[in-house]
Amino acid sequence: MWTRPLRELTEDTSFGYDVIWFAGHVLGVELFPYQEWLLIHLGELLPDGRPRFRKALVMIARQNGKSLVAKILILYWLFIEHQRKVLATSTNRDYARVAWYETLDMIKECEWLAKRLNNRETKFATGSEVITTTDRCIYKFAASNRRAGRSLTLNRVLLDELREHQSFEAWDAVTPTQKTIRDAMLVALSNAGGTEAVVLNQFRDEALAGDNDRIGIFEWSAEPDLPADDVGGILASNPLVGYLVDLDELLVDARAAMAAGGEKLAGFYVEQLCRAVPVLDPAVNGWADCGTDEPTDLAEHRARTVLCYDVALDGSHATAVVGCLLEGTVHLEVVHAWAGYGCSRAVAVELPEIVERVRPALVGRFPNGPAATVGAELAARKGPRRGWPPRGVKLEEITNDVAGVCMSFSDLVQAGQVQHPNDPLMDAQVATAQRQRRGELWTFGRSASGGPIDAVYAAAGAAWLARKLPRPPAPLTIV
């Protein structure tokens, strides 16, 4: 998928031809056909000589040479176009430093460039690294964070691994630095991402919409519905197959990923097929298999029923879920959900009435999470005269083993020991829940940009409490 040129691309209408000549005759780098095509289209010029694309997005599977294109562009901007300030960012400062040193090595290995390197002004001290040319053009690097590029005026910006931008901090720091530059250009490189790749996803949507002629996209990716081992999908997303990339090896990896499923398959889609998936590291697998269309009446099981509630990280949603252990299987059901920012207040007001109606044996919550405000407000009314908690209902806080709650819930679902009535709200949130790893443990990752998962936490808490609840004594049998 790519943005069509406004006119025929020739040596007069694209600076990409100059970049290709520079790569071959100055750097001694022979580019592959797709790289040449990319540079020609990326380098489209307006009639007044400025780059057509003020912002451009390049998406392609890993190990297909996009980093080499990035280094060649940076060197062209510095030594041929004499752009005064060039900035490159990467996931973290260490990765950005590696790319910076590799670019410096390319300069030193080329006699023509080495003569134009200002050795006195090129600095290597940590925190102040900068490549400076004899024309006083500079190339700096930064990590992708809120400090990237601040206080600078940048002619050219290259953002690597845009999928790792899970907030607009780095984007909002960098893009204003080009406001006053009439011929500024920003190029972002990435493979696909999940729902957490908010900057990449918004940029891609905007580019594909085609409403702004100054924004471009150049994407090599597999069609969304193809299986991982579809040869056509692999070729579409890996243009270096047959040159440097081996098709048979990719097919072996694809089939291994399909057999493993889950995180490994999602990773193959993203990394090798440049195909977006909702969840890169799914926290819950097999949820759909636990759904049932048969109604379950919990009225006769009140003594074994628990209720757990939770609130989304940004306060935009809240859910109360009941759970009951029935013959070794935990039945889970949403009893109420609240939507809208600031809904915590509504939860505190309405929850006592819901609990009074459901009459669970236990009400649980995660006191160290977003539901803390609800718990604090309810605690202020605690007492028999204020109606909280209702008579016969115990309160329990899930504090010490949140990772255990999340991990055991995932195991229960995968083992088919959970039952639910296919509630659309719960289904949608479970589908987007990802693991947030902490060493060998993990919890459900809360992210303001990734959507609410309060129903998932409430369900996991309800399952945990339902299985902990003491079982009623067996009836006496007189022999």
VENZIWO-V817716 format. One record per residue. OMEGA is omega in degrees with one decimal (NA if undefined). Layout:
omega
OMEGA
OMEGA
//
This chain:
omega
-179.8
177.7
-176.5
179.1
179.1
177.8
-179.4
-177.7
179.4
177.4
179.3
-174.6
176.6
176.4
179.2
177.9
177.5
179.5
179.3
177.7
178.4
-179.3
-176.1
-171.7
-179.8
-177.5
-178.2
-178.9
176.1
-177.1
175.6
-175.6
-177.8
179.3
177.3
179.1
-179.6
-177.7
179.3
-178.6
177.5
-175.7
-179.7
-178.3
171.0
179.4
-180.0
175.0
178.1
173.2
177.6
-173.7
172.8
174.6
-179.9
-179.1
177.2
-179.4
-176.8
178.2
-178.1
177.0
175.4
170.3
179.9
179.1
177.1
176.9
-179.8
-179.2
179.7
177.6
-179.3
-179.2
177.3
179.0
-176.7
-167.2
179.8
179.2
-178.8
175.6
-170.3
-176.7
179.7
179.1
172.8
176.9
175.4
-174.1
174.9
-173.3
180.0
178.2
179.3
179.9
178.7
179.3
179.6
179.9
177.3
176.2
177.4
177.8
178.4
177.6
-176.1
-179.4
-179.8
-175.0
-177.1
178.9
-177.5
178.5
-177.1
174.9
177.9
-175.1
-178.1
-176.6
175.7
-171.9
-177.2
-177.3
-178.6
179.1
-179.6
-179.2
178.2
170.9
-179.0
177.6
177.9
174.8
177.3
170.1
-175.0
175.9
178.3
176.0
-179.9
171.5
-179.6
178.7
-173.2
179.6
-174.9
174.3
-177.8
179.8
178.4
168.1
-167.6
177.4
-179.0
178.3
174.7
-179.7
179.9
178.0
-178.4
179.7
-178.6
178.6
-177.7
172.0
-178.7
-177.5
-177.5
179.4
-178.8
177.0
-172.9
-170.5
177.9
-178.8
-178.1
-175.0
-173.2
-179.6
-172.0
-177.5
-178.3
178.6
174.9
177.8
178.2
-179.6
-179.7
158.5
-173.7
178.9
177.3
-179.1
-178.3
-180.0
-168.6
-178.6
178.6
-176.1
179.4
179.4
-179.2
179.3
-179.1
-179.3
-179.3
179.4
176.5
-178.1
-177.4
-177.5
-177.1
177.2
-177.1
176.3
177.8
-169.2
171.4
-175.9
177.4
174.7
-171.6
-170.8
-178.6
174.1
-174.7
-176.5
176.1
-175.3
179.3
178.3
178.9
179.6
-178.6
-175.0
-177.9
-176.2
177.2
171.9
-177.2
175.0
179.7
-175.4
-176.8
-177.9
-178.1
179.1
177.6
178.6
176.3
179.2
-179.0
-177.0
175.2
178.8
179.2
178.8
-179.0
-178.3
174.3
-174.5
-177.0
178.9
177.9
178.6
178.5
177.8
-175.1
-171.4
-171.5
178.9
-179.9
-175.8
-177.6
172.9
-177.4
-174.4
179.0
-177.8
-172.6
-178.6
-174.5
177.5
177.5
-177.9
-177.5
-179.2
-178.2
-178.3
177.6
178.0
179.9
-179.0
178.1
179.7
-178.3
-175.3
-177.4
-178.4
-176.4
-177.1
179.5
-177.8
176.2
176.2
176.3
179.0
178.6
-176.6
177.9
-176.1
-178.2
177.9
-176.3
-175.1
176.1
-177.0
171.6
-177.2
173.3
178.7
179.4
178.9
-177.5
177.0
176.1
179.1
179.2
175.2
-178.8
-177.1
175.3
178.4
176.6
176.2
179.5
179.2
179.2
-179.6
-177.8
-176.1
178.6
179.4
179.1
178.2
-178.5
-178.7
-170.6
-175.6
179.8
179.4
178.9
179.5
177.8
-178.9
-176.8
-179.2
176.0
176.5
-171.8
172.2
-177.6
176.5
175.0
-171.6
-179.0
178.8
-177.3
-179.8
-177.8
-177.8
177.8
-179.8
180.0
-179.2
177.9
179.3
-179.8
178.6
-175.9
178.6
-176.3
-177.8
-178.1
173.3
177.9
-6.4
176.5
-178.1
178.0
-179.6
178.0
176.6
177.5
178.2
178.1
-170.9
-165.3
-170.9
179.9
178.2
178.0
177.9
-177.3
-176.8
179.5
176.8
178.0
179.2
179.8
-179.3
-178.1
179.2
179.7
-178.5
176.1
177.8
179.4
-174.1
177.4
177.9
-176.7
179.2
-179.1
-179.9
-177.1
-178.2
177.9
-178.2
-177.6
-177.9
179.3
178.2
171.1
-169.9
174.7
-173.7
-179.9
179.9
175.0
174.4
172.7
-175.6
175.5
178.5
179.7
-178.6
-174.4
179.9
-176.7
173.4
-179.2
179.3
179.5
177.5
179.9
179.1
179.5
178.2
179.3
178.7
179.4
-177.6
-179.6
-179.5
177.7
-174.3
179.4
179.6
179.6
-179.6
179.0
179.6
179.0
178.3
178.9
-179.2
NA
//
